């Protein structure tokens, strides 16, 4: 499911060219269409840009997921192990 603007999101894929690592979190600012019909982009403001001078990045839609989605998956796995 595509997160709404201003939702907390998590990067799920490394991107060495932008110094991004899976697990980094930030807020989705907006969605931007690809200029040539490719995959839409997500404009994200990172919480902890660490080795970046600019906390704002643009990544493909497939590189992000809502933090709530990640929490639900983790909780589901924990519940399965407990039973």
Secondary structure, DSSP 8 states (H G I E B T S, - for coil): ----TT-EEEE-S-BGGGTB-TT-EEEEEEEE--TTSS--EEEEEES--TT-S--EEEEEGGGEEEHHHHHHHHHHHHHHHH-
